[in-house]
Amino acid sequence: MHNEEEARSNLENKNFDEADADLLIEDRQKHFYRVKTVGLVMHEDQELKNTICLPEHFLPENKDREEIKLTFGLKNIKVKIQPEQKTGLIVLSKDIFESFGLCENMKIGARFENGAVKLGPLVGVFMNEHAVGRLKKGNPTKKLMEMARAANRARVALYFFSVDDVIWTEKMVHGVFLNFATNTWEIKKLPIPNVLYDRGGGFKKNSRAQALSLRKQWHRYPHLLKINAQH
C-alpha cells in the first residue's frame, strides 16, 4: 500500500529519542496496524494445545476455517480455531502464551490480514548493557518509563534488550518489559520484533564489536522495520 511505503520511508530516515515515543507509537498504529484493541486471556482448559478462540469482530471471514496463522513480532505459528465467542477477548491456550512470551490480561492491538491474526506491533528497543541492567533491577529512568507508558496507551508491545540477549538459534530475545497488570519489570523470551528501535551508543569498550555484529545481523530480516538504524 502507498501509505505503508510512505510511512516506512519517513520512519527509517528519522532519528527518534524518548520524547518522540508517542509519535512513533501513533505512526505504528496509523500506518501499519489499523487494529482493534483486545485483551488476551488464557484458556481455562490447561491441557488444551495450540488453540485460539477469536472474538466476533474477526468473523465472519474466519467462520469456515479450522486453522489460522498467529503472528507476534517476526514469529508465526499455525493454530487451531475454536468456535467464536462474544467477550471481545482473544483466548489462547497456555502453550501459545509460553511460546510467544505473552502476559495474561494484557491489552494489545490485533488485526486479521491475509489469513493471519497479527498481534502488536512488537517493538524491540536495543540499548547498552548498563541501561538494560537497570531495567532488570526494576530501576528505570524517567524517560524509559515514559516510553513504556506511551506504548501501553497505544496497545503496542514494547521490550528492551542488549547485546547478550538475542538467541539467534531460536530467533528469540530475552527482553525486559513492564508488565502493567502487575506493575513490575519482567524478563521473558520474546520473538524478534517487527519494529527495531536502535537507541545507539554507550556500550562498553569490550562489547562495541558485538553490538556492531548484531546490527549487521538484522539485515537477514527484510521485514524488520529499523528506526534510528546504526548500520
N, C-alpha and C positions, 0 to 999 in steps of 0.2 A: 504494500500500500504506500502511496506517496507520503502520507502523514508519518508513517513509521520511518521511512527512509530519511525524511527531513529531520525528524526528532533525533534519530541515531547520529546524523551528521553534526547537528548542533551540540549534542551532549559529548560526543567524542572529542570535539575541539574546544571544550571549555574546561577550565580548571575549577574545581569545587573545593571549598573549605566548609567548616562546620556551619557557618552562617547560611550556607546555601542548601542545607539539608532539606528544608521544607520544599524548596523549589525543585530539587532533584526528585524527591518522592512524588510531588504533584505531577511532574513530567512523566514519571513512570506510569502513574495511574492514567493520565490523559491520553498518552500516545501509544502505550504498549498494552495496557491492561484495562480495557473497558469492562469492568468486573462488577460483580455483586459481592458484598461482604457476607461471609458465612462464618459460623462457628464450627470448630472441629471437636467432635466428641468420640470417645472410644465405644465400640460396640459392647453391649452387656455380656455377650457370649464370648468369653475369654478363649475358647477353643476354636473360634471361627478364624479362618485364614484367608488372606489376600482378597478381602471383600470390601466394597464401598456401597453405601446407601445414600442416594442423592436426593436433595430437596426438589420440590415440584418445579421450580423455575428452570431447572436444567432439562426438563421434559417439555414437549413430547418427543424431541429429537432423539432421545435415548431409549424410547419406550420399548423397542423391539430388540435392544442389544442385550447380550448376555455377558459381554466383556468390553472393557474400555481401557484406554491408556490413562494413567495418572502421572502427572509431571510436577516436580518441585525442583527448582533450580535446573541443572542440566541432567538430572536423574529422572528416568521414567520407567514404569513397570506396568504390565498388564494386570488388571484386577477384575474380579467378578462383580456384577451389579446385582444388588438385592432390590426388591420392589420399592417403588417410590415412597417417600414419607413427607409429611406436611409440616415439619417443625422449622424448616428453613436452615437446618443444620446439615453438615456432611458428617455422616457416621462412618468411621473406619475401623477395621479390625485391628487388634493390638499389634500384630506383626507389621502393619503398614506404618503405624506410629513409630515403631522402633527402627524400621528401615529408613525412614526419611528424617528421623530426629525431630518429629513434631511434638508439640506440647498439647495436652488435653485442655479444652476450653479456650484455646487461642482463637482470636478473631483474625481472619485473613481474607484477602481478595481471592476470588475464584472465577473462572470462566470456562465455557465449553467451546472448543475450537478444533476443527479438523480431526474429529474423532477422539479428542483427548480432553480430560479435565485438568486444567492448569491452575495450580495454586501459586500465589505470590503476587509480585515477583519476589525472588530471593536475592538480596543484596549482601555481598561479602565485602567488608572493609579491611583492606590489607594495611597493617601498621607495624611499627617496630616492636621489638620484644618487650621493651620497658612499658609501653602503653598498654599492650595486651596483658602483661603481667599484673598491672594494676587492676584491670578488669577482673582477672581471675581471682584476685583477692577481695573483690567487691568494693573496689575503691576507684570509681570512675571520675574523670574530670567533669566539670560542669558542661563543657561543650559536647562530650560524648553522650552524656545523659540527654542533652537536648536533641541529639541526632536519633537516639533510641526512641525518644518520645515522639519525634516527628514521624518516624517510621510506623510506630504503633497507631498514631492518629490516622494514617493513610492505609492501615491494614497491610503494610508491607513487612515481610520477614527480613530481619537485619541481623547479621552477626559480624564479629571482629575476629581476626586471626593474624598470625605472623609466620615467619619463615619455616618454623619447625612443625607447623600444624597441618600441612597438606599431606594426605595419604594418596600418593599417585596411583598405587596399585589398586586401590578401591574407588578412586575418583571421588573421595570424600575429604572433609576438612574437620578438624577439631575446632569448632567455632565457639566463641563466647558470646552470649546473648542475654538480654534482660527478659526474664520471664515475668510478664506483667500480671499473671494470675497469682503468683507467689511473691512478687516484688523482690526477686533475688537474681543475681547473676549466676548463670549456669554454663557448663561446658557440655556440648553434645557433638556427636559425629553427625555432620550435616553434608548434604550434597554440595558439589561445586556450584557456586551461584550462577545465575544467568546475567547478573549485573555485578561487575567488579569495580569497586571504588578504591583506587590506589592513593593512599594518603602520604606517600613519598618517603622522606628521609628519616634520620635519627637512628639508623641501625648501628649496632656495634661494629667495630672495625673487622672483627673476625666473622661477621655474618653478612657483610656487604656483597661479597661474591655470591653467596647463597641467595640473597634477595634478587640479584641480577639474573641468576639462573632461573629462579622461579618465575620472574616476569617473562622470560623468553618462552617458558613452557606454556604460558597462557595462549600463545599463538596456535597451539594444537586444537583450540576450541573456537571455531569460526563463529559460533552462535553466541559467544560470550561478549556482552557489551562492556567495554572498558571505559571508565571515567577517570580522567586525570592520568592517563597511561604514561608510564615512565620509560617504556621501551617499545 
